[in-house]
Amino acid sequence: MPRSLATLALLLTTMIWGFAFVAQKSAMESMGPLTFIGVRYLLGALIVVPLALREWRRQNRRLNRFETLMIGLIALNFFLGVYLQQAGLTMTTATNGGFLTSLYVLIAPLVAWVLLKMRPHPILVIATPMALVGVYWLNGARFTDLNFGDALVLLSALAWAVQVALIGEISKRTGLPITISVISFLVTALAGLVGMALFEKPDLAIITAHWPQLGYTAVFSTAIAFTLQAVAQQYVPPANAAIVLSAEGLFAALGAALILGDRLAPLGYAGAALIFAAIVLVEVIPALRQHFRAAA
């Protein structure tokens, strides 16, 4: 897959996740986070399992110890990122949650450097702060008082950073991007359902009443988007992918505008432009540098 097409796939992934923010927030008004996570990821896994089985049979290989360990680490951080973010959003504002989650843009290149010895491109020194300032402006350039929910979201950013840093490289190494996604879904679903039974009071009527939110997040945000991420990140470096994925807040704002009638302040539009500029920088500058080197 050409890198430009992979980047577009990541943008589509980000758009789906951004629109899902409305569904996630509305479901949390009457449903526990573990209940939502368990049902959502079980449905998502069931949709993608046939593709994963086909992929596994086509590869016809056994995973070595390192690959198994890395896939387990990806699945664990996937669950932690999902749960900590979902639980944190029940206690903090969307503004705080959106900005704190976006900190994985800073952390992912460091994780890739430490674990995979992948030195980020120098342009990220400019693009990463641009993306973070853009997210900050997009969320109104303000914070309310920080609380325990903010701490949970901040920890989720660390978990997302590990997942973003590792999934592309391990998918490329194993040739099993869909299988890795399904393993992450199943681990998260199992943990969510067990936690639901132990700590929450699941209500079938409430779950059924939220089928539009569960349906969208299971089919689009889980089965399609996370599988696209695993496939596309084989062709985009982790640090660059983190910048592209930072546009989630931009699409969340767009979804809120289209569905809820929300409107951005002028500073919010400036933040959206800054995020877009950061994405363009991390894709265009390295490509131009490679072109000029080839021409020389």
C-alpha positions as CSV (number, residue, x, y, z in Angstrom):
1,M,0.0,0.0,0.0
2,P,1.4,3.4,-0.9
3,R,2.1,5.6,2.1
4,S,-0.2,8.3,0.8
5,L,-3.1,5.8,0.7
6,A,-2.2,4.6,4.2
7,T,-2.3,8.1,5.5
8,L,-5.8,8.6,3.9
9,A,-6.9,5.4,5.6
10,L,-5.6,6.7,8.9
11,L,-7.6,9.9,8.3
12,L,-10.7,7.9,7.6
13,T,-10.0,6.0,10.9
14,T,-9.7,9.3,12.7
15,M,-12.9,10.6,11.3
16,I,-14.8,7.5,12.4
17,W,-13.4,7.7,15.9
18,G,-14.2,11.5,16.1
19,F,-17.8,10.9,15.1
20,A,-18.0,8.1,17.7
21,F,-17.3,10.5,20.5
22,V,-21.0,11.7,20.4
23,A,-22.2,8.1,20.6
24,Q,-19.9,7.3,23.5
25,K,-20.8,10.3,25.6
26,S,-24.5,9.8,25.1
27,A,-24.4,6.1,26.1
28,M,-22.5,7.0,29.3
29,E,-25.5,8.9,30.6
30,S,-27.2,5.6,31.6
31,M,-24.7,2.8,31.0
32,G,-21.6,1.8,32.9
33,P,-18.3,2.1,31.0
34,L,-17.5,-1.6,31.5
35,T,-20.9,-2.6,30.2
36,F,-20.5,-0.4,27.1
37,I,-16.9,-1.6,26.5
38,G,-17.8,-5.3,26.9
39,V,-20.8,-5.3,24.5
40,R,-19.2,-3.0,22.0
41,Y,-16.0,-4.9,21.6
42,L,-17.7,-8.3,21.6
43,L,-19.9,-7.3,18.7
44,G,-16.8,-5.8,16.9
45,A,-14.8,-8.9,17.4
46,L,-17.6,-11.2,16.1
47,I,-17.7,-9.1,12.9
48,V,-14.0,-9.3,12.2
49,V,-13.3,-12.9,13.3
50,P,-14.0,-14.5,9.9
51,L,-11.5,-12.1,8.3
52,A,-8.9,-12.9,11.0
53,L,-9.3,-16.6,10.5
54,R,-8.8,-16.2,6.8
55,E,-5.7,-14.1,7.3
56,W,-4.3,-16.6,9.8
57,R,-4.8,-19.5,7.4
58,R,-3.2,-17.5,4.5
59,Q,-0.1,-16.7,6.5
60,N,0.2,-20.3,7.8
61,R,3.0,-19.5,10.3
62,R,3.6,-19.7,14.1
63,L,4.3,-16.7,16.2
64,N,7.6,-16.6,18.0
65,R,8.0,-15.6,21.6
66,F,8.8,-12.0,20.9
67,E,5.8,-11.5,18.6
68,T,3.5,-13.2,21.1
69,L,4.8,-10.9,23.9
70,M,4.3,-7.8,21.7
71,I,0.8,-8.8,20.7
72,G,-0.1,-9.4,24.3
73,L,1.3,-5.9,25.2
74,I,-0.7,-4.3,22.4
75,A,-3.9,-6.0,23.6
76,L,-3.3,-5.1,27.2
77,N,-2.7,-1.4,26.4
78,F,-5.7,-1.4,24.0
79,F,-7.9,-2.4,26.9
80,L,-6.3,0.0,29.3
81,G,-6.6,2.9,26.8
82,V,-10.3,2.1,26.1
83,Y,-11.3,1.6,29.8
84,L,-9.3,4.5,31.3
85,Q,-10.6,6.9,28.7
86,Q,-14.2,5.8,29.0
87,A,-14.1,5.8,32.8
88,G,-12.3,9.2,32.9
89,L,-14.9,10.8,30.6
90,T,-17.6,10.0,33.2
91,M,-15.8,12.3,35.7
92,T,-14.2,15.0,33.6
93,T,-15.2,17.4,30.8
94,A,-14.9,16.8,27.1
95,T,-12.5,19.7,26.9
96,N,-10.1,18.2,29.4
97,G,-10.5,14.7,28.1
98,G,-9.9,15.7,24.5
99,F,-6.7,17.5,25.2
100,L,-5.3,15.0,27.7
101,T,-5.9,12.1,25.4
102,S,-4.1,14.0,22.6
103,L,-0.9,13.9,24.7
104,Y,-0.2,10.4,23.2
105,V,1.0,12.4,20.2
106,L,4.0,13.4,22.3
107,I,4.4,10.0,23.9
108,A,4.1,7.7,20.9
109,P,7.4,8.8,19.2
110,L,9.3,8.3,22.5
111,V,7.8,4.8,23.0
112,A,8.7,3.9,19.4
113,W,12.3,5.2,19.9
114,V,12.7,3.3,23.2
115,L,11.1,0.0,22.2
116,L,11.6,-0.2,18.5
117,K,14.8,2.0,18.1
118,M,12.9,4.1,15.5
119,R,14.3,7.6,15.6
120,P,11.5,10.1,14.6
121,H,11.9,12.6,11.7
122,P,13.2,16.0,12.8
123,I,10.0,17.7,11.4
124,L,8.1,16.2,14.4
125,V,9.8,18.7,16.6
126,I,7.7,21.3,14.9
127,A,4.6,19.3,14.0
128,T,3.9,17.7,17.4
129,P,3.6,21.0,19.3
130,M,1.5,22.4,16.4
131,A,-0.9,19.5,16.8
132,L,-1.1,19.8,20.6
133,V,-1.8,23.6,20.4
134,G,-4.3,22.9,17.7
135,V,-6.2,20.4,19.9
136,Y,-6.0,22.9,22.8
137,W,-7.5,25.7,20.7
138,L,-10.1,23.3,19.2
139,N,-11.3,22.5,22.8
140,G,-11.7,26.2,23.6
141,A,-8.2,26.9,25.0
142,R,-9.4,26.5,28.6
143,F,-9.2,23.9,31.4
144,T,-11.6,23.4,34.3
145,D,-10.2,22.1,37.6
146,L,-8.3,18.9,37.2
147,N,-9.7,15.8,39.0
148,F,-9.4,12.0,39.2
149,G,-11.1,11.6,35.8
150,D,-8.3,13.7,34.2
151,A,-5.7,11.5,35.8
152,L,-7.4,8.4,34.3
153,V,-7.5,10.0,30.8
154,L,-3.9,11.0,31.1
155,L,-3.0,7.3,31.9
156,S,-5.1,6.3,28.9
157,A,-2.9,8.5,26.7
158,L,0.1,6.5,27.8
159,A,-1.6,3.3,26.9
160,W,-2.7,4.6,23.5
161,A,0.8,5.7,22.9
162,V,2.2,2.2,23.4
163,Q,-0.6,0.8,21.2
164,V,0.0,3.3,18.4
165,A,3.8,2.8,18.6
166,L,3.8,-1.0,18.4
167,I,0.8,-2.0,16.3
168,G,2.2,-1.0,12.9
169,E,5.6,-2.6,13.3
170,I,4.2,-5.9,14.8
171,S,1.5,-6.1,12.1
172,K,4.2,-5.6,9.4
173,R,6.5,-8.2,11.1
174,T,3.8,-10.9,11.4
175,G,1.6,-10.1,8.4
176,L,-1.4,-10.4,10.8
177,P,-2.9,-6.9,11.3
178,I,-6.5,-8.1,11.4
179,T,-5.7,-11.0,13.7
180,I,-3.9,-8.6,16.1
181,S,-7.0,-6.3,16.1
182,V,-9.3,-9.2,16.9
183,I,-7.1,-10.4,19.7
184,S,-7.2,-6.8,21.2
185,F,-11.0,-6.7,20.8
186,L,-11.5,-10.1,22.4
187,V,-9.3,-9.3,25.4
188,T,-11.1,-6.0,25.9
189,A,-14.5,-7.6,25.5
190,L,-13.7,-10.3,28.0
191,A,-12.2,-7.9,30.6
192,G,-15.2,-5.5,30.1
193,L,-17.8,-8.3,30.5
194,V,-16.1,-9.7,33.6
195,G,-15.8,-6.2,35.1
196,M,-19.5,-5.5,34.2
197,A,-20.6,-8.6,36.1
198,L,-18.4,-7.8,39.1
199,F,-18.7,-4.0,39.5
200,E,-21.8,-2.8,37.5
201,K,-25.4,-3.6,37.3
202,P,-26.1,-4.4,33.6
203,D,-29.6,-3.8,32.4
204,L,-30.7,-5.5,29.2
205,A,-33.4,-2.8,28.6
206,I,-30.8,0.0,28.8
207,I,-28.3,-1.9,26.5
208,T,-31.1,-2.5,24.0
209,A,-32.2,1.1,24.1
210,H,-28.7,2.2,23.2
211,W,-28.3,-0.1,20.1
212,P,-27.6,2.9,17.7
213,Q,-24.6,3.9,19.8
214,L,-23.4,0.3,20.3
215,G,-24.0,-0.5,16.6
216,Y,-22.0,2.5,15.3
217,T,-19.1,2.0,17.7
218,A,-19.0,-1.8,17.2
219,V,-19.3,-1.8,13.4
220,F,-17.6,1.4,12.4
221,S,-15.4,2.6,15.3
222,T,-14.2,-0.9,16.3
223,A,-14.5,-3.4,13.5
224,I,-13.7,-1.0,10.6
225,A,-11.6,1.8,12.1
226,F,-9.2,-0.2,14.3
227,T,-8.7,-2.8,11.6
228,L,-7.9,0.1,9.2
229,Q,-5.4,1.4,11.7
230,A,-3.6,-1.9,12.0
231,V,-3.3,-2.3,8.3
232,A,-2.4,1.3,7.5
233,Q,0.2,1.7,10.2
234,Q,2.4,-0.9,8.5
235,Y,3.2,1.9,6.0
236,V,3.3,5.0,8.2
237,P,5.9,5.5,11.0
238,P,4.4,5.6,14.5
239,A,5.3,9.2,15.2
240,N,3.7,10.3,11.9
241,A,0.6,8.2,12.5
242,A,0.2,9.8,16.0
243,I,0.1,13.2,14.4
244,V,-2.6,12.1,11.8
245,L,-4.6,10.5,14.6
246,S,-4.6,13.7,16.6
247,A,-7.2,15.0,14.2
248,E,-9.8,12.9,16.2
249,G,-10.8,16.0,18.1
250,L,-11.3,17.9,14.8
251,F,-13.7,15.2,13.6
252,A,-15.4,15.0,17.0
253,A,-16.1,18.8,16.8
254,L,-17.4,18.3,13.2
255,G,-19.7,15.4,14.4
256,A,-21.0,17.5,17.3
257,A,-21.7,20.3,14.8
258,L,-23.6,18.1,12.4
259,I,-25.5,15.9,14.9
260,L,-25.9,18.2,18.0
261,G,-25.8,21.6,16.3
262,D,-22.7,22.7,18.2
263,R,-20.5,25.4,16.7
264,L,-16.9,26.2,17.1
265,A,-15.5,29.6,18.3
266,P,-13.1,31.4,15.9
267,L,-10.2,30.0,18.0
268,G,-11.5,26.5,17.4
269,Y,-11.3,27.0,13.6
270,A,-7.8,28.2,14.0
271,G,-7.0,25.0,16.0
272,A,-8.5,22.8,13.3
273,A,-6.3,24.6,10.7
274,L,-3.2,24.0,12.9
275,I,-3.9,20.3,13.3
276,F,-4.4,20.0,9.5
277,A,-1.1,21.9,8.9
278,A,0.7,19.6,11.3
279,I,-0.6,16.5,9.4
280,V,0.5,18.0,6.0
281,L,4.0,18.9,7.4
282,V,4.7,15.3,8.6
283,E,3.7,13.8,5.3
284,V,5.0,16.4,2.8
285,I,8.4,17.4,4.3
286,P,9.8,13.8,4.5
287,A,8.5,13.1,1.0
288,L,10.1,16.2,-0.5
289,R,13.4,15.5,1.3
290,Q,13.4,12.0,-0.2
291,H,12.5,13.4,-3.7
292,F,15.4,15.9,-3.6
293,R,17.8,13.2,-2.4
294,A,16.8,10.9,-5.3
295,A,17.1,13.8,-7.8
296,A,20.6,14.6,-6.5
